[in-house]
Amino acid sequence: MNNDNSPQTFRAVFFDWDNTLVDTWPILFKATNVVLAHFGLSEINMKELKVRARLSSRESFPKIFGDNWKEALRIFYDAIHENKNDIKLCEGTLPLLQSLKKSGYGIAIISNKKGDLLREEIGQFKIPNDLVLGSGDTPFDKPHPEMGLIALRHFNLQASEVVYVGDSITDWLFAKNLNMAAIAIGSDDYDGQLLARFDMVNESIGKLL
């Protein structure tokens, strides 16, 4: 990571949610295939799902389901909600956030998951945070910078004082659009260039502690 965004200068950390702080791939996989089956479309495998997940559902669903996209979105989120108790924190998530909070860092969770469902899921784990923003809370989803700009105003910080932690090309683009340092979690790299774009890469959230 370059000196302009050295850890000493950070005053807040913004996090993605799905598959950064929590493991939701099995739930997303099940919900996606439930809605595809409902409309008589072919099911997809996990690799295809991870590629599709680069776009928010309110961006990708109109392309897949056409005029039925709002109904499809409702079925999708109903399926996720029905299985929300199966969500598991990624190992190291709670100790990391507790440590950041204790050290005085601001914590925001910024996700393309529907805002009310996102807050419900976060509430299951009593995770330390100062701000939660999800899809529908603002007119635009990531990688549009709007949610990040709102979060920066909330903390009264500049982008150089914040690092964004995520797991996808959408997260990297979001950070880039804000001129913010970015840390990748995981090892999925479908275009062969994703991970190299991030300022830092960690195999798991626990490695950041």
N, C-alpha and C positions, 0 to 999 in steps of 0.2 A: 504494500500500500504506500502511496506516495506521501511525502512529508506534509503536503498541504492538508491532508486528511488523516494525519497521524492520530492514534487513539487518544492522546493527551488532549486534543482539541474537541473531542466529542462531548456533547452535553445531553444528547438523547439518542435513543435507538428506536427506529421504526421497523416493525416486523410484518411480514406476510403471515398468514394463519395456516391454511391447508398445506400440509406436507412440508412445513417449515417448523412450526411449533407443535403441530399435532399430525398424527398419521391418519389421513382420511381416504387414501387411495382405495381401499376395499369398499368403502361406502359410496364414493363417487362412481366406482366401477359398476356397482350394483344398481345405483339410481339411474345412471346413463343407459344401461341396457334395459331397465324397466320401461323407460320412456320410449326407447327405440322400438321395443317389442310392441308397445301400445299402438304405435303408428305403423306397424308391419314392416319396419326397417330392419336390416341385418344388424346383429350384435357386433360389437367391436372388442378387440383384445386390450390388454392393459397398456401395451406400447402405443396403440392408436389413441387410447384415452389420454395418455400423457401429452401427446402431440396436440390433441384438440384442446386440452386444458390451458393452453397458452392464451386463449381468448376467454374473456368472461362469458358466462352463459347468455347474458342479454345481448352480446355481440354475435355469438356463434349460433344460437338457436334459430334466429330468423333465416340464416343461411341454410340450415339443415331442415327445418320444419315449415318454412314458408309462412303462410297465413295462420298456421296452427301453432306458432311459436309460443304464444302466451299460455295456451293450454299445456303445451309440452313443458314449459318452465314450471307451471304449477305442479304437474305430476312429478317432475324431477325433484323439486324442493320438498314435496310431500314424502317422497321416498327417502330423502336425506333425513328429514325430521323423524321419520319412523325408526331410523337406525342411529340416531344421534348418541344413544347410550353406548354404542360400540366404538366411539371415538377414543383414541388413546393419545396421551401426551407423549411426544417424542422424548426419549431418555435425555435428561439434562435440562429440559425446558424450565421446570419450576425452580431448580437451584440457580439457573442463569438469571431469570427475571427477578428472583428475590435478591440476588447479589447486586444486580443493576439498580434496583430500587433502593436498597440499603446504601449504596454508594452515591445516591442522589441523581442518577440519570433519569430523564424523562422517558416514558415508554408508551409508544403508540402501536396499535395493531391495525394495519390497513390491508384490507382484503377485497377481492372481487366476489366474495360470497355475500348473499343477501343480508343486509344489515341487521335485521331483527333476529334472523337465525344465527348469525355470527355472534351477536351478543348473548344469545341463549347458550350457545356452545361454550363460549368463554366463561360464562357464569357457572357452568358445571364444575370448573376446576379452581375457581377463585384465584385466577391468575392476576398478579400485580400489573396494573396498567393505569395510564392517565387519560387515554383517549382511544376510542374504537370507531373506525369508519369502514363501512361496507357498501356493497352495491345497492344503489337506490338512495343512499344518504346524500349523494351528490348527482348532478346530471350525467357525469362521466365516470367510467371505471378506469382502472389501470390498463394500459400504461399512460393514459392522459394524466398530467401532473396535478389535477385539481385537488384530489384528496391529500396529496402531499403538501400543497400550498396551504390548505386549511390547517393541517397539522403543524406546519411551521409557524403559522400565525398564532395558533393555540399556545405553543411553547415560547413564542416570541424569539425564535431562533433563525439563523441563516442556514442554508443548505450545507455549508461547509462544517457546521457544528453537529451534523447528524449523519448516521450511517443507516442504510436500509438493508435488511436481511431477508432474503427470499430464496426461491428454488427454481425459478423459470426465466425464460427470455422476457416475459412480460414484466417481471420484477426488475430485471436489468434495464429494460427500456424506461420503466417508471423512474428509476434512480437517475438514469442518464438525462431524462427530460427535466429533472430537478437539479441537475449538476451536483448530485449527491453521491458519496462513496457507496459501494454496494458489495455485500458479502453473499456468496452462494452457499447454500446448504444442500448436500447430496452429491450425486455423481452422474445423474442423467444428463446426456449431452448429445442430443439427436442430430444437431447440425454440425457437430465436430468443432464448433467454435464458441459455443455458449459460455462454458466455464472460463475460457481464457479472457473473456471480456470483463469478468468481475475483478474487483481489486483484491479479493481474497476468496479462497474456496475452503470449506470445511466439510468433512464427510458427514458430520452430524451436528446438531445444535449444541450438544454437550461439549464439543471441542472448543466452543467459544469461551467457555467459563475460564 
